[in-house]
Structures are given as C-alpha cells and as structure tokens.
Amino acid sequence: MKAKGINPFVVGGGGKDTRADMYPLIGAVATDTYKQTPDWLTRKAKGSMKFTDPAFTKAARKVSDLAKKGYIDTAGPSRSYADDEQAFRDNKGSGTTSSTP
C-alpha cells in the first residue's frame, strides 16, 4: 500500500480537541502489554510495573517505528472528523479510527 502512495493508517477526527493521537499507542499497548499482563495498570498503580518494562517499551517502540517509516499519517490527529473522512476518500489511508471529542 505504501509503495502505491496509500498511507496504511489514518488516525484522526479529533480536530482542535484531539485525543486521536493516542489510539496507535493504546492499540499497541493493549496488544503487547495487556495481553501478556492483563492487570498491568493495576500493578503500575501499585508500583510493581513501570513504563520502562520490556512489554511497554516494545509497544512504544512499535508505534515509533511505524511513524518513522511513514506508516502513520501524522497530520491525521489534528484534522476534524469531516476532514479525516475526506482524507480516507482521497486514498490517504486504508482505514480510519476516529474520535469525536
């Protein structure tokens, strides 16, 4: 897809009150961290888990690597919902994760 000029990930729809930029990291943390340790947040609150733990840093690195390689549309999180839908129609990504504030 990327070779054809299509951005594989479109994350947006937050506009001026955006929260959409957190979704790639949330997805990676849920997959890499919570799958391995479902009570990670509870343990983090108690001090037995840290953001430097291997599963969490792996998830963060995964998102960072995707962004560095150009697979995440960095303009998306600041676009309005309507502009995000238009970006999808303009083939600026294969899927859309949208947030409404």
VOBA-1610 file (N, C-alpha, C; in pm, whole numbers, padded with zeros to 5 digits, always signed):
BEGIN
Met+00082-00119+00000Met+00000+00000+00000Met+00086+00125+00000Lys+00186+00126+00089Lys+00272+00244+00098Lys+00343+00269-00035Ala+00386+00161-00101Ala+00454+00173-00230Ala+00364+00236-00336Lys+00231+00220-00319Lys+00135+00279-00412Lys+00092+00419-00370Gly+00155+00473-00262Gly+00122+00607-00217Gly+00002+00614-00124Ile-00041+00498-00074Ile-00154+00495+00019Ile-00101+00477+00160Asn-00135+00568+00247Asn-00092+00557+00386Asn-00173+00449+00455Pro-00109+00345+00510Pro-00184+00233+00569Pro-00268+00268+00691Phe-00233+00371+00764Phe-00306+00404+00886Phe-00353+00549+00880Val-00481+00569+00894Val-00534+00704+00909Val-00597+00710+01047Val-00541+00794+01130Val-00593+00812+01266Val-00628+00958+01277Gly-00753+00987+01307Gly-00789+01127+01315Gly-00929+01147+01363Gly-00978+01266+01340Gly-01114+01301+01378Gly-01123+01375+01509Gly-01012+01421+01558Gly-01014+01491+01686Gly-01029+01640+01673Gly-00976+01697+01567Gly-00983+01841+01549Gly-00911+01917+01658Lys-00966+02031+01697Lys-00897+02117+01794Lys-00886+02055+01932Asp-00974+01964+01966Asp-00970+01898+02097Asp-00925+01752+02080Thr-00827+01732+01995Thr-00789+01596+01956Thr-00742+01509+02073Arg-00787+01386+02065Arg-00735+01281+02152Arg-00698+01161+02064Ala-00718+01174+01937Ala-00699+01062+01846Ala-00553+01018+01836Asp-00461+01106+01865Asp-00321+01069+01852Asp-00279+00958+01948Met-00359+00931+02049Met-00325+00826+02145Met-00364+00686+02097Tyr-00449+00674+01997Tyr-00501+00543+01958Tyr-00397+00444+01908Pro-00298+00484+01826Pro-00196+00384+01789Pro-00122+00327+01911Leu-00087+00414+02006Leu-00017+00366+02124Leu-00108+00278+02210Ile-00232+00318+02226Ile-00326+00237+02305Ile-00341+00097+02243Gly-00354+00092+02111Gly-00366-00037+02044Gly-00243-00125+02063Ala-00126-00064+02051Ala-00002-00140+02068Ala+00017-00186+02213Val-00014-00098+02308Val-00002-00135+02449Val-00100-00246+02484Ala-00222-00235+02433Ala-00322-00338+02460Ala-00276-00473+02406Thr-00218-00473+02289Thr-00173-00596+02226Thr-00047-00652+02290Asp+00052-00568+02311Asp+00182-00615+02358Asp+00195-00621+02510Thr+00123-00537+02581Thr+00140-00529+02726Thr+00026-00597+02799Tyr-00097-00557+02772Tyr-00211-00613+02846Tyr-00236-00759+02813Lys-00204-00800+02693Lys-00220-00941+02657Lys-00128-01027+02743Gln-00007-00979+02763Gln+00091-01051+02844Gln+00061-01039+02994Thr+00019-00919+03036Thr-00007-00892+03178Thr-00138-00814+03188Pro-00253-00883+03191Pro-00383-00815+03190Pro-00403-00713+03302Asp-00338-00733+03415Asp-00354-00638+03526Asp-00238-00539+03534Trp-00175-00511+03419Trp-00060-00422+03415Trp-00091-00286+03477Leu-00205-00226+03445Leu-00238-00094+03501Leu-00252-00098+03653Thr-00311-00202+03705Thr-00324-00216+03850Thr-00186-00229+03913Arg-00103-00311+03852Arg+00034-00327+03903Arg+00113-00198+03891Lys+00091-00123+03784Lys+00159+00006+03766Lys+00118+00101+03877Ala-00009+00104+03909Ala-00058+00192+04016Ala+00003+00155+04152Lys+00032+00027+04171Lys+00092-00020+04297Lys+00244-00009+04297Gly+00301+00028+04182Gly+00445+00048+04173Gly+00526-00073+04132Ser+00460-00186+04101Ser+00536-00305+04063Ser+00563-00314+03913Met+00500-00230+03834Met+00527-00223+03690Met+00567-00079+03658Lys+00646-00065+03553Lys+00696+00068+03514Lys+00683+00086+03363Phe+00686+00210+03321Phe+00683+00238+03177Phe+00810+00190+03109Thr+00912+00156+03185Thr+01036+00104+03129Thr+01036-00048+03116Asp+00927-00114+03156Asp+00919-00260+03144Asp+00924-00300+02997Pro+00986-00415+02967Pro+01007-00456+02828Pro+00881-00459+02740Ala+00770-00510+02791Ala+00649-00517+02708Ala+00598-00378+02672Phe+00604-00285+02767Phe+00557-00150+02739Phe+00651-00079+02642Thr+00781-00089+02663Thr+00874-00022+02572Thr+00867-00083+02432Lys+00839-00213+02422Lys+00822-00276+02290Lys+00704-00214+02218Ala+00594-00193+02290Ala+00475-00132+02229Ala+00503+00010+02184Ala+00569+00087+02268Ala+00600+00225+02232Ala+00696+00231+02114Arg+00793+00140+02112Arg+00889+00135+02001Arg+00818+00098+01871Lys+00721+00009+01879Lys+00646-00032+01759Lys+00577+00089+01696Val+00512+00171+01776Val+00443+00289+01724Val+00545+00390+01670Ser+00653+00408+01742Ser+00759+00499+01697Ser+00816+00455+01562Asp+00841+00326+01550Asp+00895+00274+01423Asp+00797+00293+01307Leu+00668+00269+01332Leu+00568+00291+01227Leu+00566+00437+01183Ala+00574+00528+01280Ala+00573+00671+01248Ala+00699+00710+01170Lys+00815+00662+01214Lys+00941+00695+01147Lys+00943+00644+01003Lys+00878+00531+00979Lys+00875+00473+00845Lys+00767+00535+00758Gly+00689+00627+00814Gly+00586+00695+00737Gly+00456+00619+00724Tyr+00433+00519+00810Tyr+00311+00440+00803Tyr+00195+00501+00880Ile+00221+00600+00960Ile+00115+00668+01034Ile+00103+00809+00981Asp-00015+00846+00943Asp-00043+00978+00891Asp-00034+01079+01005Thr+00076+01152+01013Thr+00098+01242+01126Thr+00006+01364+01124Ala-00055+01394+01010Ala-00148+01508+01004Ala-00285+01472+01060Gly-00316+01345+01061Gly-00449+01299+01098Gly-00503+01343+01232Pro-00427+01332+01339Pro-00483+01364+01470Pro-00531+01508+01485Ser-00480+01598+01403Ser-00525+01737+01415Ser-00638+01772+01318Arg-00675+01676+01232Arg-00785+01702+01138Arg-00919+01687+01207Ser-01016+01761+01157Ser-01153+01744+01205Ser-01206+01611+01154Tyr-01317+01568+01210Tyr-01378+01442+01167Tyr-01411+01446+01017Ala-01469+01555+00971Ala-01505+01567+00829Ala-01381+01564+00741Asp-01274+01632+00783Asp-01150+01631+00704Asp-01085+01493+00705Asp-01100+01421+00815Asp-01047+01286+00823Asp-01121+01193+00727Glu-01254+01205+00721Glu-01332+01126+00625Glu-01290+01158+00482Gln-01264+01285+00454Gln-01222+01324+00319Gln-01085+01265+00288Ala-00994+01264+00385Ala-00862+01205+00364Ala-00875+01057+00328Phe-00966+00988+00394Phe-00991+00847+00362Phe-01041+00834+00218Arg-01137+00917+00180Arg-01191+00912+00043Arg-01084+00947-00061Asp-00985+01027-00021Asp-00877+01066-00111Asp-00763+00965-00112Asn-00788+00845-00058Asn-00688+00737-00053Asn-00564+00772+00027Lys-00581+00849+00134Lys-00468+00882+00220Lys-00456+00780+00333Gly-00523+00670+00323Gly-00512+00564+00421Gly-00611+00454+00390Ser-00587+00336+00450Ser-00674+00223+00422Ser-00783+00205+00524Gly-00769+00266+00637Gly-00869+00252+00741Gly-00868+00376+00828Thr-00975+00400+00895Thr-00986+00522+00975Thr-01029+00487+01116Thr-00959+00540+01212Thr-01001+00533+01351Thr-01031+00675+01390Ser-01153+00703+01424Ser-01191+00840+01452Ser-01243+00856+01594Ser-01222+00975+01644Ser-01267+01010+01778Ser-01349+01136+01768Thr-01456+01142+01841Thr-01531+01266+01849Thr-01515+01318+01989Pro-01469+01444+02006Pro-01444+01497+02138Pro-01571+01510+02221
//
